[in-house]
């Protein structure tokens, strides 16, 4: 508490951000003292959860550090993650408005010189402990068990939307096509801005998201030309420009992994709980990058399952 730098290294948040986060969820994680036992304070619960996310240490190691039971630590982590999702998801990862989509498109054009782009999409596999009786459902080509974190990212490395929990053996396009975001894009239900001409042109062109070769070409989704066609200088230059703009999603995954070393280890939780932990890190990623400065309001207990939100776990 007396050393801001060490506090940040320990929790991956500044003391100000820690206290801001605590204020947003304190009421939901507070329990009354019992006659013969004092309840664990909200501050300590948040500290335990953040330490787990920051390191990925075993529950046993964290239990020794905080003088708590192993099962108590696991319950605290899961409970605090649930509350963070319920209370912060709609505020820090909402469905963008038409104005917000325009802002994202302008930011990507100014930063990466790719016109009419409202986000970059990609998937990342997160290694987990092999679930019981799962057979090969979570087994991937790297010979590990994992679930997929698919994300749409803006020019400033913020997560616009995420889908968590697909089996790794599924293709990126298959995951995206079954994701509510993919369906909404195909049905034009996301308040995407109207078509507009590229700079120095007059023909209106649609706003799109960009992905790698794993995705097909759609009116709302742009992918690079096949490598076999890169001998054409124009197509090669296009691929370089698209790759430069698309790297924001890979950089966002890199920042997320650097911030929460949980991703450098095997998550020792069942898939249902691992999904919530992963979604929590994505929300906290946006929370940290924005400094917590959004119009926050208390959410309904089931807001993350609301039809008004396309983030899924």
N, C-alpha and C positions, 0 to 999 in steps of 0.2 A: 504493500500500500504506500510505502514511502519512496518508491523508485518507479517512476512512470515507465521507464524503458523496460525494466524487468517485468513489470505488470503486463505490458503489451506483449512481450515475448512469451509470457506464461499463458495468457488467455486469448491472444490474437486480437484483442480489443483494447482501446485506451480506457482509462478509468471513467472518462466522461461517457463513452459509448456503453460501457458496462452498466453504469448507473441509469442511463437512458433506457436501455433494454430492460433492466430490472423494474423500472417504474411502469413499463408497458405490460408486464406479465405478473407483477408481484401479487396482485389480488388473487389471481387464478392459481398460484402455487403455494399460497399460505394455508397452513392447517393449524388448528387450535391445539394448545398443549393438553396432554392428558394428565391425570392425577399423579401418576408415578413416572411420567416420561415427558420431557420437553420435545416439542416438534422441531424438526430441522428447519432452520430459517430459510426464507426465499433466497437470500443472498448466497447461502452455502449451496443450495440446490442448483442455482444458476452457475456457480463456480465449478461444481462437479461436472455438470453437463458440458460447459465450455472447455474444460480441461480434457474431457474425453474426445470432443470434436477436434481439439487442437493437436492431440497427440496420437489418438487411436490406441492408447495403452489398454491393456486388459482391465476388466472390471476389478480383478483382484489387486492389481497395482494401485489403482485409484482408491480402492477401499482401504488399503494400508495407509495411503497418504492422508486420507481424511478421517481415519478412525471410524469407518462405517462398515456395515455388512456388505458382502459382495452383491447379494440380491437387492439390497437397498440402493446401491449405486446404480444397478441396471434399471431399477424401477424409476429412479430419479431421472436418468438420462431419457428414458422413453417418455415419461410424463412431461418433462420440460419441453422436449421436442414437439410433443402434441400441442402444448399450449402455444408455443411460438408459431406453429403452423396456423392454429385457429385464430390467433390474435394479430399476426403480422402479414399473412399471405396476401390478403386483399389490398393491403396498404403498400407493400413493397414489391409485389409482382401482379399488378392488376391488368385486366384486358385494356390495351391502349385505346384511346379515343382516336377519332380521325385526325385531330390536331397533333396528338402524340405520334401517330404513324408518320405524319408529315415532318415532324421534328427529327425522328429517327432517320428518315430518308435524307434530309438535309445534312445531318451530321455525318452520315456515311459518305455522301458526296464530297463534303468539305474535307473529311479526313482521309478518304481512300479513293476518291475520284471514280466512284461507281454510281451511276445515276439510277434513280427510281428504285432503290433497294431499301427494304424495310427490315432487314435482319439477315443474319447468317445462321445456318443450322448445321448441326453435326451431332454425333453420338459418342459417348465415352463409356467403356465398360468398367464397372466398379467390382472389384474382387470381394467375394463373400465366402463364408464357410459353407461347405457343401450341405444343403438342406437335406433333412432326413427323407428318404423315400422319393427323392426328386428324380432319380435316374439321370438322364442326360439333359433334362430341361434347361438347366442353368450352365451346362458345360459348353465352353467355347473353344475356338480354334487354337487358343494359347494354352490349352489343357489346364485351365482353371475354371472355377465356378464364379459366375458374375451375373449382375443385372445391368441393364442399360440406362444411363442417364442421357436423354436426348434433350438438347436445349436450343432455343432461338435467342440470339444475342444481338445487342445493338452496338453502335460504333464505340461506345464507352465501356465495353466489356460487362455491361449489366445484363442479367438474365431477363428476357421478356416473358418467356414461358418455358416450362420444363415438363417432360414426361419421364416417369421413373418406374422401372420394374419389369420392362419387357425382357423376354428370354434373349440371351446373347446370340443364340443360333438364328434368330430372326434378322432379316436384312434391315438396313436403315430405312429404306423406302417402305417396307412392310410395316415397320413400327410407326413411321410418320403417317402413312395412309390410314391407320387405325386410330390414330391420336385425334382427339377432338379438334385440335388446332388444324390438322391437315384436312379434316372434313369441312370445317368452317371456311378454310381458304378456298377449297374446291366449290363450295356453295355460295361464296361471296357474302359471308355473314359477319365479317370482322371489321367493318368500317374502314376498309382500306381506301386510301385516297383515289380519286378519279384518275384515269389515264392522263398523262401530260407529256409533252415533247421532251426529249433529251436536250441538254444545252446546245444552242446553235442549230437546232433542227425544228421542224414544224409538224412532224407526224406524231400524234399522241401515242404513247407507249404505256403498257400497264406497269404498275408497281409490283415488284417481285421479291422473293427471298432467294438466297443463293446457297448452294450446297456443293458437295464434291461429286465424284463419278458414281457414287452409290445411289444417287437420286436420278429420276428420269426428268426429261424436259417437259415442263408444263407452262401454261400461260402465267402462272403465279410462282413458278419455281425455275430458276436458271442454274444450269450445270455447265462445266467446262466441255469443250470439244474433246472427242476421244484423242488419245495420244497419237494414234495413227495419222491424224490429220494436222498435227502440229508443224509439218513441213511448210504449210501455208503460213506466211509471216503474219497475216492479219489474224488468223485463228490463234496463232501462238501468242500474239500480243494480247488478244482477248483473254486467253487462259491466264496469263500473268496478272492482268488487271483483276480478274475475278478471284484468283488465288490470294492476291494482296488484300482484297476486301474481306474474303472469307476467313482469313487468319484470326479475325477478332474472336471467333468462337473457340478456336484452339487456344488462343491466349487466355480467354476467360477460364477455360478448364485448367490451364497452367497456374493461373492466379489462385483458383479455388484449391488446387492440390497443394500449392505452397502455403496457403493460409491455414488449411485444415489438413494436417498430416495424417488424419484418419484415412485418406485416400492412398497413402503409401503402404498401408497394411491391409490385411484381410479383415473385413468387418465380421466380428463374431456375434452376429445376430441373425434371427430368422428373417427371410426376405421381407415380410410385412413390416417388421420393425426397422430393418435396414433402409427401406424406402423412405420412411419418415425421417430418419437421421439424415439421409442425403438431401431431402427436400429442405430440411432445416438449414443445412449448410448453404444452400442456394439462396434462401431468404436472407440469412445473415451476411452473405457476400454482398447482396444489394444494400442491406442495412448499413454495412460498414462503408461502402463506396459513397453512399448518399449522406453519410454522417447522421443517419436517423432523421433527416429533415424532410419529412413528408407529412401530409395531413393524415394523422393516425386517428383511428377510431376503433372502439371495441367491436370485435366481430362475433357473429353467431357461432355457436359451437360446431356447426357443420359447414362452415363457409367454404372449406377446401373441397367439398363435394358439390358445391352449388353449380347449377347450369350456367351461371354467369361467370364462371372461371374455367379456363381450359387447362390449368395445371393439374396433372393427374398422377396418382400413386396407387 
